[in-house]
Amino acid sequence: MPSLAVDDWYALLARARAERVAPLLAGAPGPPPAVGATLERDRRATLGRALLRGRAVAETVAALAAAGVEPVLLKGHALAETVYGDPGRRPMDDVDLLVPRESLSQVIVALAPLGYAVTPQYAADVRRRAATLLVPSPRGSRPALDVHWDLVDARCGPAAARWSRGALARAERAPSTPGARVLEPADAVIHACVHLTVHHGLAGLRWYCDLAMMARAWRGRFEWDAVAARSLDAGLGGIVWAPLAVAEIALGPVAPSAALARLAPRGARARAFARWLLPRIARLERVPRQDRVVPLLLLERGRDVARLVTGRLARRAAAQ
């Protein structure tokens, strides 16, 4: 990086901001003073928002505890302190929580005094998705909450739903948020991969940085064999393999080669993905309908592919 030309640094800054990873570059050696100052401002702004968000999360968890609900913190908020070490280096838009499905109505009632309310999409989310958004009033007064009642949706099949229930049972105490839990590291890696593949079509450098940071910070805390075994048992081998394979090309090795080989999918659809999409995605190129094509190529069982296609056709028919 110190050998980059000045124009390259400005191009890097623009790309890092577009991918929402600029705070990770704060303090990197070699940038022009103006670029270095901008990166540090981005980190400090992210840290300021993280401190405000932390207080709001503590109040949210306390309100849920009073209702007898212990949430599991997911993704960005859970990772900002546990693997990044500095919450100023992990931007995020909302806070993700996992609660038991049967507690969803309790959650909505418990959070209403804090100003949270469901959106008009709530009924459709309950029917078709595994999460719904709760928004604060007034907007911006608190972070929006993405409330999950499952780590996977129907597209991934019943075996994946069983893994999700097991992950909820294995969750650990959150180190910085009393009254909340976080996913056990191997389950957190699997969930990060599922989220990146199924919900984002493998698009988004920030999510790959999460995987790299998890692998580095949690070295020795989990076994990649456990990641592979749980993923394969849940029918998620290809779904988990793909982001790890992309991350290895884009950022360097994340998972051991033996684990990648064990997870690698087989068949014509997987070969099409490896030859056609994998190199382009690793270059951070966007592919037409990427969020739809990627899951179709990586879901392992034909009935899960059929369920995905049927669900999309049904949603399209309902919208017309």
C-alpha positions in Angstrom: 0.0 0.0 0.0 2.7 2.6 0.7 3.8 2.3 -3.0 0.4 3.4 -4.3 0.3 6.5 -6.4 -1.6 9.5 -5.1 -4.4 9.0 -7.6 -4.7 5.4 -6.7 -5.1 6.3 -3.1 -8.0 8.6 -4.0 -9.5 5.8 -6.1 -9.0 3.4 -3.2 -10.8 5.8 -0.8 -13.8 6.2 -3.1 -14.1 2.4 -3.5 -13.6 1.8 0.2 -16.4 4.2 1.0 -18.7 2.7 -1.6 -18.1 -0.8 -0.1 -18.4 0.7 3.5 -15.0 -0.5 4.7 -13.2 2.8 4.8 -12.8 2.8 8.6 -10.8 -0.5 8.3 -8.1 1.5 6.4 -7.7 4.2 9.0 -4.1 4.2 10.2 -2.8 2.3 7.1 0.7 3.3 6.1 1.4 5.5 3.1 -1.7 7.5 2.2 -1.5 11.2 1.3 -2.4 13.4 4.3 -5.8 14.3 3.0 -6.7 10.7 2.4 -5.4 9.6 5.8 -7.4 12.3 7.6 -10.5 11.3 5.7 -10.1 7.7 6.7 -9.6 8.6 10.4 -12.7 10.9 10.3 -14.7 8.0 8.9 -13.5 5.8 11.7 -14.3 8.3 14.4 -17.8 9.0 12.9 -18.4 5.2 12.9 -17.2 5.0 16.5 -19.5 7.8 17.6 -22.5 6.1 16.0 -21.4 2.8 17.6 -21.4 4.4 21.1 -24.9 5.7 20.7 -26.1 2.4 19.2 -24.5 0.5 22.2 -26.6 2.5 24.6 -29.8 1.9 22.6 -29.0 -1.9 22.4 -28.5 -2.0 26.1 -32.0 -0.4 26.6 -33.5 -2.8 24.1 -32.0 -5.9 25.8 -33.2 -4.6 29.2 -36.8 -4.1 27.8 -36.7 -7.6 26.4 -35.4 -9.1 29.6 -38.3 -7.6 31.5 -40.6 -9.5 29.0 -38.7 -12.7 29.6 -36.9 -12.7 26.2 -33.2 -13.2 25.9 -32.1 -12.1 22.4 -29.1 -13.3 20.4 -27.1 -10.4 18.9 -26.2 -11.1 15.2 -23.8 -9.9 12.6 -22.4 -6.4 12.8 -23.1 -5.3 16.3 -22.0 -8.7 17.7 -18.8 -8.6 15.7 -17.8 -5.0 16.2 -16.5 -5.6 19.7 -15.8 -9.3 19.7 -13.7 -9.6 16.5 -12.9 -6.1 15.3 -11.9 -4.8 18.8 -12.7 -1.3 17.8 -16.4 -0.6 17.0 -15.3 2.3 14.9 -14.0 0.0 12.3 -17.3 -1.8 11.5 -20.1 0.4 10.0 -23.6 -0.9 10.1 -27.1 0.3 9.4 -29.3 -1.6 11.9 -29.0 -4.0 14.7 -29.9 -7.7 14.1 -31.5 -9.7 16.9 -32.5 -13.4 17.0 -35.5 -14.3 19.2 -37.7 -17.4 19.3 -40.6 -17.2 16.8 -43.1 -17.8 19.6 -41.8 -14.7 21.4 -42.3 -12.3 18.4 -45.5 -10.7 19.7 -43.9 -10.3 23.2 -40.9 -8.5 21.5 -43.1 -6.1 19.6 -45.1 -5.2 22.8 -42.0 -4.9 24.9 -40.2 -2.5 22.5 -43.2 -0.3 21.8 -42.4 2.0 24.8 -39.0 2.6 23.3 -40.7 3.9 20.2 -40.4 0.8 18.0 -43.2 -0.3 15.6 -43.6 -2.8 12.8 -43.6 -1.7 9.2 -46.4 -2.2 6.6 -44.4 -5.3 5.5 -44.8 -7.1 8.8 -47.6 -9.5 7.8 -45.8 -10.4 4.6 -42.5 -10.9 6.5 -44.2 -13.3 8.9 -45.6 -15.4 6.1 -42.6 -15.4 3.7 -39.4 -14.4 5.6 -37.5 -15.2 8.7 -37.1 -11.6 9.9 -38.9 -8.3 10.1 -37.8 -4.7 10.6 -38.8 -2.6 13.6 -38.3 1.1 13.1 -38.0 3.8 15.8 -40.2 6.9 16.0 -38.9 9.5 15.3 -36.7 8.1 12.7 -33.0 8.2 13.6 -33.7 8.4 17.3 -32.5 4.8 17.7 -31.1 2.2 15.3 -33.7 0.1 13.4 -34.0 -3.5 14.6 -33.9 -6.4 12.2 -35.7 -9.0 14.3 -35.0 -12.6 13.2 -36.9 -15.7 14.4 -34.7 -18.0 12.3 -31.2 -17.9 10.9 -32.4 -19.2 7.6 -35.6 -18.9 5.6 -37.6 -21.5 3.7 -35.3 -21.4 0.7 -32.7 -23.3 2.6 -34.9 -26.3 3.5 -35.8 -28.1 6.8 -32.3 -29.4 7.5 -31.0 -25.9 7.7 -33.9 -24.9 10.0 -32.7 -27.7 12.3 -29.2 -26.3 12.3 -30.7 -22.9 13.2 -32.5 -24.3 16.2 -29.3 -25.9 17.3 -27.3 -22.7 16.9 -29.8 -20.9 19.1 -29.4 -23.5 21.8 -25.6 -23.3 21.6 -25.4 -19.5 21.8 -23.1 -18.0 24.3 -23.3 -15.0 26.7 -22.5 -11.7 25.0 -19.3 -10.4 26.5 -20.3 -6.7 26.5 -24.1 -6.8 26.7 -25.6 -8.4 29.8 -28.8 -10.1 29.1 -28.0 -11.0 25.5 -26.2 -13.8 23.8 -24.1 -14.2 20.6 -23.7 -17.2 18.3 -21.0 -19.7 19.1 -18.1 -19.0 16.7 -18.6 -22.0 14.3 -22.3 -21.1 14.0 -21.5 -17.4 13.6 -19.2 -18.3 10.6 -21.9 -20.4 9.0 -24.5 -17.7 9.5 -22.3 -15.1 8.0 -21.8 -17.3 4.9 -25.5 -18.0 4.6 -26.4 -14.4 4.9 -23.8 -13.3 2.3 -24.8 -16.0 -0.2 -28.5 -16.3 0.1 -29.5 -12.7 1.0 -26.8 -10.7 -0.8 -25.8 -13.0 -3.7 -22.2 -12.8 -2.6 -22.1 -9.1 -3.1 -20.5 -6.8 -0.5 -16.8 -6.5 0.5 -17.8 -5.7 4.1 -19.2 -9.2 4.6 -15.9 -10.8 3.4 -14.0 -8.6 5.8 -16.2 -10.0 8.6 -15.3 -13.5 7.6 -11.5 -12.7 7.5 -11.7 -11.0 10.9 -13.7 -13.8 12.4 -11.1 -16.4 11.2 -8.2 -14.3 12.6 -9.8 -13.3 15.9 -11.3 -16.7 16.7 -8.3 -18.8 15.7 -8.2 -21.6 18.2 -11.8 -21.0 19.5 -13.5 -23.2 16.9 -12.7 -26.0 14.6 -13.2 -25.7 10.8 -14.2 -29.4 10.9 -17.2 -28.3 13.0 -18.1 -25.6 10.4 -17.9 -28.2 7.6 -19.8 -30.9 9.5 -22.7 -28.6 10.6 -22.9 -27.0 7.1 -23.1 -30.4 5.3 -25.6 -31.8 7.8 -27.8 -28.7 7.2 -27.5 -29.0 3.4 -25.6 -25.8 3.3 -22.2 -27.0 2.0 -22.2 -25.0 -1.2 -23.8 -22.0 0.5 -20.9 -21.9 3.0 -18.2 -22.8 0.6 -18.8 -20.0 -1.9 -18.1 -16.9 0.3 -15.0 -18.7 1.8 -13.8 -19.4 -1.7 -14.4 -15.8 -2.9 -12.7 -14.5 0.3 -9.6 -16.6 -0.4 -9.2 -15.1 -3.8 -10.0 -11.5 -2.8 -8.4 -11.3 0.7 -6.2 -14.4 1.1 -6.9 -17.7 2.8 -9.7 -17.7 5.4 -10.5 -21.4 5.8 -8.1 -24.3 5.6 -8.0 -26.0 2.1 -9.2 -29.3 3.6 -12.4 -27.6 4.9 -13.0 -25.9 1.6 -12.5 -29.2 -0.3 -15.0 -30.9 2.1 -17.6 -28.1 1.6 -17.2 -27.7 -2.2 -20.4 -28.5 -4.0 -20.6 -31.0 -6.9 -22.7 -31.1 -10.0 -23.3 -29.0 -13.1 -24.7 -26.0 -11.3 -21.7 -25.8 -9.0 -19.3 -26.1 -12.0 -21.2 -23.3 -13.8 -20.8 -21.1 -10.7 -17.1 -21.9 -10.3 -16.3 -21.2 -14.0 -18.7 -18.3 -14.7 -19.4 -16.4 -11.5 -16.7 -17.1 -9.0 -13.8 -15.2 -10.7 -16.1 -12.2 -11.5 -17.4 -12.0 -7.9 -13.9 -12.2 -6.5 -13.0 -9.2 -8.6 -16.0 -7.4 -6.9 -17.8 -7.2 -10.2 -21.6 -7.2 -10.1 -23.4 -9.8 -12.1 -26.9 -9.3 -13.5 -29.5 -10.6 -11.1 -26.7 -11.8 -8.9 -28.9 -12.0 -5.8 -31.1 -14.5 -7.6 -28.7 -16.5 -9.7 -26.2 -17.3 -6.9 -28.6 -19.1 -4.6 -30.0 -21.1 -7.5 -26.6 -22.3 -8.5 -25.5 -23.2 -4.9 -28.5 -24.7 -3.2 -27.6 -28.4 -3.1 -31.0 -30.1 -3.3 -33.3 -30.0 -6.2 -36.4 -29.5 -4.0 -34.8 -26.5 -2.3 -34.2 -25.0 -5.8 -37.8 -25.8 -6.7 -39.0 -24.1 -3.4 -37.0 -21.0 -4.2 -38.4 -20.7 -7.8 -41.9 -21.4 -6.6 -41.7 -18.8 -3.9 -40.5 -16.2 -6.3 -43.2 -16.9 -8.8 -45.8 -16.7 -6.1 -44.5 -13.4 -4.9 -44.5 -12.0 -8.4 -48.1 -13.2 -9.0 -49.2 -11.6 -5.7 -47.6 -8.3 -6.7 -49.4 -8.1 -10.1 
